[in-house]
Amino acid sequence: MSIEIKTSRSVPAKSDLLARVVTTEEIANNPPDLDTDYLSSQAFEAKEGQIIFTNGSSYSTALIGIGEDANASTEKFRQAGASLLRGIKNFKSITFEVGESDIAKENKAAVIQAFLEGAILGDYEFTALKSSPPKPVKRTITVLGSGSGIKSAIARAESISSGVNTARDFVNLPGGDLTPVVFARKATVLAKENGLSVKVLDGPAIKKAKMGGILGVNRGSTQQPRFVQLTYKPNKSNGKHIILVGKGITFDAGGLSIKTAQGMATMKCDMGGAAAVLGAMIAIGQIAPNAKVTGLIPLTDNMLGGDATRPGDVLHIKNGKTVEVLNTDAEGRLILADALSMASRMKADAIVDLATLTGACMVALGSQYAGLMGTDDDLISAIENAAQQTGERVWHLPLPDEYRSQLDSNVADVKNIGSNWGGALTAGLFLKEFVSEEIPWAHIDIAGPAFADNAWGEHPKGGTGFGVRLLIDLVENF
């Protein structure tokens, strides 16, 4: 992928394609600059998802439908950009025209940003491990218009999409390549390149910090664990501090509670939360919001070595609580317990964690929605608003006090699994045990949307980078 984005007041002479977003009302009104007879013969009505190409003397035109004007949204512009870039092969110089929808007239910069995000995300391919990777097609997208608002929209689209695609790259790397040590090394380089400070704890430092959850999960592995702390400090602070926590299981075999072969086939994606936090922090370093942001990323794989944690073992978490491990495949919550305990010791206005945590959440919400739980209504609302703006869908689930007793242990403070039912909720209740009550906290279970079996929306097959855009929006509007 290689896209250069420019601006122009008119279609450049070397443009191959003019891409124009249209609504059903625009086409129904028979605009004089379009061959409406041809469009009618092709049954093109600008319904959402429809794309039609027409040839012209100087350049071709692509009309991208987004449906009725009343239902137009930035998300539809984002998906229009993704659909276009996935559908074109031979066009290298593209000019983008926002069209005449009401939302484009009201907030041109927002729809331009959304379209460009979609275009960059739609053009993504992971080819790093192919023996003969295809040569990247260098494309130019020229946005019709000028002004600081449009230039800012372009810069934001590039920064945000870069964060998302970085997260995708990390998720798509095999667990044997992206070990905790390699993840931490790559994260350190990216942090320094994007104005973030970084601190990495190695195995002995993690032990000294009394992070028994990470150590317990790591016990069956030959790979050393890591704990990465990224910090963004604004030049002009609004006095707020938000902490982002990402689950970083670089490969999950299930431990002694071993997964099936099918169950572990895609478990390189079990660090999707860590990748999302890293991608968001990279973009935050470029966008420079006014809030201080800290990213905490606990990293280990979950393997079956000779001294792996056994069902029935008790782990000592950083906040002093003990956990009876009855299922070693419920490991993500154990490393998050340490990270949330550390976050609770920092002065924070909110803590948000992302994790590919439970198959139960996928059973409940499918593959395109993340489960949202938390302790603070204002924070939940802020995340729901961010999800609405970015199109990264969440669904608010409860944390029922009635289910807390399922985590009671006879030998420790808490056990790491509940009953067979409501697993996403009891996992959330488990995490709640390690967050200070006075700090607003939210948990986002991204087990479904972090990794896709097939492309959907602006998301490709494989790692999606889900959550990056949501976190950025949340931080900026916190």
CORDAHU-V716685 format. One record per residue. N is the residue number from 0. PSI is psi as a letter, one per 40 degrees, with the letter a starting at -180 (* if undefined). Layout:
n=N psi=PSI
n=N psi=PSI
//
This chain:
n=0 psi=h
n=1 psi=h
n=2 psi=h
n=3 psi=h
n=4 psi=h
n=5 psi=i
n=6 psi=i
n=7 psi=i
n=8 psi=e
n=9 psi=i
n=10 psi=h
n=11 psi=i
n=12 psi=d
n=13 psi=e
n=14 psi=h
n=15 psi=d
n=16 psi=h
n=17 psi=h
n=18 psi=h
n=19 psi=h
n=20 psi=h
n=21 psi=i
n=22 psi=i
n=23 psi=d
n=24 psi=d
n=25 psi=d
n=26 psi=d
n=27 psi=d
n=28 psi=e
n=29 psi=g
n=30 psi=h
n=31 psi=d
n=32 psi=e
n=33 psi=i
n=34 psi=g
n=35 psi=d
n=36 psi=d
n=37 psi=d
n=38 psi=d
n=39 psi=d
n=40 psi=d
n=41 psi=e
n=42 psi=f
n=43 psi=h
n=44 psi=e
n=45 psi=f
n=46 psi=i
n=47 psi=h
n=48 psi=e
n=49 psi=h
n=50 psi=h
n=51 psi=i
n=52 psi=h
n=53 psi=i
n=54 psi=i
n=55 psi=i
n=56 psi=d
n=57 psi=d
n=58 psi=i
n=59 psi=i
n=60 psi=h
n=61 psi=h
n=62 psi=h
n=63 psi=h
n=64 psi=i
n=65 psi=e
n=66 psi=a
n=67 psi=i
n=68 psi=d
n=69 psi=d
n=70 psi=e
n=71 psi=i
n=72 psi=i
n=73 psi=d
n=74 psi=d
n=75 psi=d
n=76 psi=d
n=77 psi=d
n=78 psi=d
n=79 psi=d
n=80 psi=d
n=81 psi=d
n=82 psi=d
n=83 psi=d
n=84 psi=d
n=85 psi=d
n=86 psi=e
n=87 psi=i
n=88 psi=d
n=89 psi=e
n=90 psi=h
n=91 psi=d
n=92 psi=h
n=93 psi=h
n=94 psi=h
n=95 psi=h
n=96 psi=h
n=97 psi=d
n=98 psi=a
n=99 psi=e
n=100 psi=i
n=101 psi=d
n=102 psi=d
n=103 psi=d
n=104 psi=d
n=105 psi=d
n=106 psi=g
n=107 psi=d
n=108 psi=d
n=109 psi=d
n=110 psi=d
n=111 psi=d
n=112 psi=d
n=113 psi=d
n=114 psi=d
n=115 psi=d
n=116 psi=d
n=117 psi=d
n=118 psi=d
n=119 psi=d
n=120 psi=d
n=121 psi=d
n=122 psi=e
n=123 psi=h
n=124 psi=i
n=125 psi=h
n=126 psi=e
n=127 psi=d
n=128 psi=e
n=129 psi=i
n=130 psi=d
n=131 psi=g
n=132 psi=i
n=133 psi=i
n=134 psi=h
n=135 psi=h
n=136 psi=h
n=137 psi=h
n=138 psi=i
n=139 psi=h
n=140 psi=h
n=141 psi=h
n=142 psi=h
n=143 psi=h
n=144 psi=i
n=145 psi=i
n=146 psi=i
n=147 psi=d
n=148 psi=d
n=149 psi=d
n=150 psi=d
n=151 psi=d
n=152 psi=d
n=153 psi=d
n=154 psi=d
n=155 psi=d
n=156 psi=d
n=157 psi=d
n=158 psi=d
n=159 psi=d
n=160 psi=d
n=161 psi=d
n=162 psi=d
n=163 psi=d
n=164 psi=d
n=165 psi=d
n=166 psi=d
n=167 psi=d
n=168 psi=d
n=169 psi=d
n=170 psi=d
n=171 psi=e
n=172 psi=h
n=173 psi=i
n=174 psi=d
n=175 psi=d
n=176 psi=d
n=177 psi=g
n=178 psi=i
n=179 psi=d
n=180 psi=d
n=181 psi=d
n=182 psi=d
n=183 psi=d
n=184 psi=d
n=185 psi=d
n=186 psi=d
n=187 psi=d
n=188 psi=d
n=189 psi=d
n=190 psi=d
n=191 psi=d
n=192 psi=d
n=193 psi=f
n=194 psi=f
n=195 psi=i
n=196 psi=i
n=197 psi=i
n=198 psi=h
n=199 psi=h
n=200 psi=h
n=201 psi=a
n=202 psi=d
n=203 psi=d
n=204 psi=d
n=205 psi=d
n=206 psi=d
n=207 psi=d
n=208 psi=e
n=209 psi=f
n=210 psi=g
n=211 psi=d
n=212 psi=d
n=213 psi=d
n=214 psi=d
n=215 psi=d
n=216 psi=d
n=217 psi=e
n=218 psi=d
n=219 psi=e
n=220 psi=i
n=221 psi=e
n=222 psi=h
n=223 psi=i
n=224 psi=i
n=225 psi=i
n=226 psi=h
n=227 psi=h
n=228 psi=h
n=229 psi=h
n=230 psi=h
n=231 psi=h
n=232 psi=h
n=233 psi=i
n=234 psi=d
n=235 psi=h
n=236 psi=i
n=237 psi=e
n=238 psi=e
n=239 psi=i
n=240 psi=h
n=241 psi=h
n=242 psi=h
n=243 psi=h
n=244 psi=h
n=245 psi=h
n=246 psi=h
n=247 psi=g
n=248 psi=h
n=249 psi=d
n=250 psi=h
n=251 psi=h
n=252 psi=e
n=253 psi=e
n=254 psi=a
n=255 psi=d
n=256 psi=g
n=257 psi=i
n=258 psi=i
n=259 psi=i
n=260 psi=d
n=261 psi=d
n=262 psi=d
n=263 psi=e
n=264 psi=d
n=265 psi=e
n=266 psi=e
n=267 psi=e
n=268 psi=e
n=269 psi=e
n=270 psi=f
n=271 psi=d
n=272 psi=d
n=273 psi=d
n=274 psi=d
n=275 psi=d
n=276 psi=d
n=277 psi=d
n=278 psi=d
n=279 psi=d
n=280 psi=d
n=281 psi=d
n=282 psi=d
n=283 psi=d
n=284 psi=d
n=285 psi=d
n=286 psi=d
n=287 psi=g
n=288 psi=i
n=289 psi=e
n=290 psi=i
n=291 psi=h
n=292 psi=h
n=293 psi=h
n=294 psi=h
n=295 psi=h
n=296 psi=h
n=297 psi=h
n=298 psi=h
n=299 psi=i
n=300 psi=i
n=301 psi=g
n=302 psi=a
n=303 psi=f
n=304 psi=i
n=305 psi=d
n=306 psi=f
n=307 psi=i
n=308 psi=h
n=309 psi=i
n=310 psi=h
n=311 psi=e
n=312 psi=i
n=313 psi=h
n=314 psi=i
n=315 psi=h
n=316 psi=i
n=317 psi=d
n=318 psi=e
n=319 psi=e
n=320 psi=i
n=321 psi=i
n=322 psi=h
n=323 psi=h
n=324 psi=h
n=325 psi=e
n=326 psi=h
n=327 psi=e
n=328 psi=e
n=329 psi=g
n=330 psi=d
n=331 psi=d
n=332 psi=d
n=333 psi=d
n=334 psi=d
n=335 psi=d
n=336 psi=d
n=337 psi=d
n=338 psi=d
n=339 psi=d
n=340 psi=d
n=341 psi=d
n=342 psi=d
n=343 psi=e
n=344 psi=e
n=345 psi=i
n=346 psi=h
n=347 psi=i
n=348 psi=e
n=349 psi=i
n=350 psi=h
n=351 psi=h
n=352 psi=i
n=353 psi=h
n=354 psi=h
n=355 psi=g
n=356 psi=d
n=357 psi=h
n=358 psi=d
n=359 psi=d
n=360 psi=d
n=361 psi=d
n=362 psi=d
n=363 psi=d
n=364 psi=e
n=365 psi=a
n=366 psi=e
n=367 psi=e
n=368 psi=i
n=369 psi=i
n=370 psi=h
n=371 psi=h
n=372 psi=i
n=373 psi=a
n=374 psi=e
n=375 psi=h
n=376 psi=d
n=377 psi=d
n=378 psi=d
n=379 psi=d
n=380 psi=d
n=381 psi=d
n=382 psi=d
n=383 psi=d
n=384 psi=d
n=385 psi=d
n=386 psi=d
n=387 psi=d
n=388 psi=d
n=389 psi=e
n=390 psi=e
n=391 psi=g
n=392 psi=h
n=393 psi=i
n=394 psi=h
n=395 psi=h
n=396 psi=i
n=397 psi=i
n=398 psi=g
n=399 psi=h
n=400 psi=d
n=401 psi=d
n=402 psi=e
n=403 psi=d
n=404 psi=e
n=405 psi=e
n=406 psi=e
n=407 psi=h
n=408 psi=i
n=409 psi=d
n=410 psi=e
n=411 psi=a
n=412 psi=d
n=413 psi=i
n=414 psi=i
n=415 psi=e
n=416 psi=i
n=417 psi=a
n=418 psi=a
n=419 psi=e
n=420 psi=i
n=421 psi=f
n=422 psi=d
n=423 psi=d
n=424 psi=d
n=425 psi=d
n=426 psi=d
n=427 psi=d
n=428 psi=d
n=429 psi=d
n=430 psi=d
n=431 psi=d
n=432 psi=e
n=433 psi=e
n=434 psi=h
n=435 psi=h
n=436 psi=d
n=437 psi=e
n=438 psi=h
n=439 psi=h
n=440 psi=i
n=441 psi=i
n=442 psi=h
n=443 psi=h
n=444 psi=h
n=445 psi=f
n=446 psi=d
n=447 psi=c
n=448 psi=e
n=449 psi=d
n=450 psi=h
n=451 psi=h
n=452 psi=d
n=453 psi=i
n=454 psi=i
n=455 psi=i
n=456 psi=b
n=457 psi=e
n=458 psi=h
n=459 psi=i
n=460 psi=h
n=461 psi=a
n=462 psi=h
n=463 psi=d
n=464 psi=f
n=465 psi=h
n=466 psi=d
n=467 psi=d
n=468 psi=d
n=469 psi=d
n=470 psi=d
n=471 psi=d
n=472 psi=d
n=473 psi=d
n=474 psi=d
n=475 psi=d
n=476 psi=e
n=477 psi=*
//
